[in-house]
Amino acid sequence: MSAPTGPAPGAEPNTPNGGGQNGAAPAETASAADRLQYRMLWLGLAIALLIGVLDRLSKWWLLDVYGLATRPPTRLGDYLNLVMVWNQGVSFGLLAGSASWHRLLLAGFAVIVAIVLAAALPRTRSPWVATALGLVVGGALSNAWDRLVYGAVADFIDVHIGLYHWYTFNIADVAISVGAALLIF
C-alpha cells in the first residue's frame, strides 16, 4: 500500500499539512494578521494621543502659565525665540480668513482628514506608516481644537538665522510635517 501523494482533503496545495502562509494553519495566519492590524491601529492612535497631549500641554503652559500672548518675544538662544502668532490660515498662513465659517471649514477639513487617516491605520502593515499617520492625525486634531476654541492656531516657535525668520510654528505643525515626510519617503 502506498502513501497518499496529494494534499489532504480540503487543504491548500503546495503547503505542508494544508496550512496557510509559511505552513501555519489558516486560522493562525488570520489571527496573526488581525493582531498586526490591531498593533498598527493602537500604535498610530497612541502616537496621535501623545502628539495631541504634548501640543495641548505646550500651548496651555505658554499661554496660561507663562503668558506668552502678553510678553515680547523671548530669546532662547542664537537661533530660537518664543513668540505669539495666531495663525488663521493653514500651513505658512495660507488660506487665512477671520470669518467664523472659515475657521469651522478649516477645522472640519482637518477633522475629516484625521478620520480618513485614522481609518487607514488598521490596513497598514508598517510601523513607520502607522507612526506617520499617527503624527498627522494628532497634529491635525490639536490644531483643529485651536481653531474651534481660539478662532486661530496658536504658533510660538520662531527659528531664525540672523534677520531671516522661518514661519512660526508649533508642536502639532512639526508632527504633521514629519508625518507627511515619512509618508512621502
C-alpha positions in Angstrom: 0.0 0.0 0.0 1.4 3.4 -0.9 1.1 6.7 0.9 -1.2 9.4 -0.4 0.6 11.8 -2.8 -1.7 14.8 -2.9 -2.7 17.4 -0.2 -5.2 16.4 2.5 -8.8 16.8 1.6 -9.8 20.5 1.7 -6.1 21.6 2.1 -4.3 24.2 0.0 -1.8 22.6 -2.4 1.9 23.2 -2.1 1.8 24.0 1.6 2.8 21.5 4.3 -0.2 19.9 6.1 -2.6 22.1 4.0 -1.5 25.2 6.1 -1.6 28.8 5.1 1.3 31.2 4.8 4.6 29.7 6.0 3.0 26.4 6.8 0.8 27.9 9.5 -2.8 26.8 9.8 -5.2 29.2 8.1 -6.8 30.2 11.4 -3.3 31.0 12.8 -2.5 33.2 9.8 -5.7 35.1 10.1 -5.3 35.8 13.8 -1.7 36.9 13.2 -3.0 39.3 10.5 -5.7 40.5 13.0 -3.0 41.1 15.7 -0.9 43.1 13.2 -3.9 45.2 12.3 -4.6 45.9 16.0 -1.0 46.7 16.7 -0.8 49.2 13.9 -4.1 50.8 14.9 -3.0 51.2 18.5 0.5 52.4 17.6 -1.0 55.1 15.4 -3.6 56.1 17.9 -1.0 56.2 20.7 1.3 58.4 18.6 -1.7 60.7 17.8 -2.7 60.9 21.5 1.0 61.6 22.5 1.3 64.4 20.0 -2.1 65.9 21.0 -1.2 65.8 24.7 2.3 67.4 24.0 0.9 70.1 21.8 -2.0 70.9 24.2 0.3 71.0 27.2 2.9 73.2 25.5 0.1 75.7 24.4 -1.5 75.6 27.9 1.8 76.3 29.6 2.9 79.0 27.2 -0.5 80.8 27.0 -1.9 80.3 30.5 1.1 79.9 32.8 3.9 81.8 31.1 1.6 84.4 29.5 3.3 84.4 26.1 0.5 86.4 24.5 1.2 89.4 26.7 5.0 89.2 26.5 7.5 90.4 24.0 9.4 87.7 22.1 11.5 85.6 24.4 15.0 84.7 23.1 16.1 81.1 23.8 19.4 81.2 22.0 21.0 82.5 18.9 18.5 80.7 16.6 15.3 80.3 18.6 12.7 82.6 20.0 9.3 82.1 21.6 6.8 84.5 20.0 3.0 84.5 19.9 1.4 84.3 16.5 -2.3 83.5 15.9 -2.4 81.7 12.5 -5.9 82.0 10.9 -4.8 80.0 7.9 -3.2 76.7 7.2 0.5 75.9 6.7 2.6 79.1 6.3 -0.6 81.2 6.8 -2.1 80.2 3.5 -5.9 80.4 3.1 -6.2 82.8 6.1 -9.5 84.3 7.0 -11.2 85.6 10.1 -14.9 84.7 9.4 -16.4 82.1 11.7 -17.4 79.9 8.8 -13.8 80.0 7.6 -12.4 78.6 10.9 -15.2 76.0 11.0 -14.4 75.0 7.4 -10.7 74.6 8.2 -11.3 72.8 11.4 -13.9 70.5 9.8 -11.5 69.7 6.9 -8.8 68.8 9.5 -11.1 66.5 11.4 -12.2 64.8 8.2 -8.6 64.3 7.1 -7.8 62.9 10.6 -10.7 60.4 10.4 -9.7 59.2 6.9 -6.1 58.7 8.0 -7.1 57.0 11.3 -9.3 54.7 9.3 -6.2 53.7 7.2 -4.3 52.6 10.3 -5.6 49.0 10.6 -4.8 48.5 6.9 -1.1 49.3 7.2 1.5 46.7 7.8 4.3 49.1 8.6 5.1 50.6 11.9 6.7 53.6 10.0 3.4 54.2 8.2 1.4 53.8 11.4 3.7 56.3 13.1 3.5 58.8 10.2 -0.3 58.5 10.2 -0.5 59.0 13.9 1.7 62.1 13.8 -0.5 63.7 11.2 -3.7 62.7 12.9 -2.5 64.0 16.3 -1.2 67.3 14.9 -4.3 67.9 12.7 -6.7 67.3 15.6 -4.8 69.5 18.0 -4.7 72.4 15.6 -8.4 71.9 14.8 -9.0 72.2 18.5 -7.2 75.6 18.5 -9.4 76.8 15.6 -12.6 75.9 17.4 -11.6 77.2 20.8 -9.4 80.3 19.9 -10.5 81.0 16.4 -6.9 80.5 15.1 -4.0 78.2 15.7 -1.5 79.2 18.4 2.0 79.2 16.9 5.0 80.1 19.0 8.3 78.6 17.8 10.4 81.1 15.9 13.6 79.7 14.3 15.9 82.2 12.7 19.3 82.8 11.4 20.3 86.5 11.8 17.4 88.5 10.4 15.9 85.7 8.4 13.0 84.1 10.3 11.2 80.9 9.2 7.5 80.7 9.6 6.4 80.5 13.2 5.0 77.0 14.1 4.0 74.7 17.0 4.5 71.1 18.0 1.4 69.9 16.0 2.9 71.5 12.9 6.2 69.6 13.5 4.3 66.4 13.9 2.2 67.0 10.7 5.4 67.9 8.7 7.4 64.9 9.9 4.4 62.5 9.4 3.9 63.8 5.9 7.6 63.4 5.1 7.6 59.8 6.4 4.6 59.1 4.2 6.3 60.6 1.1 9.6 59.0 1.6 
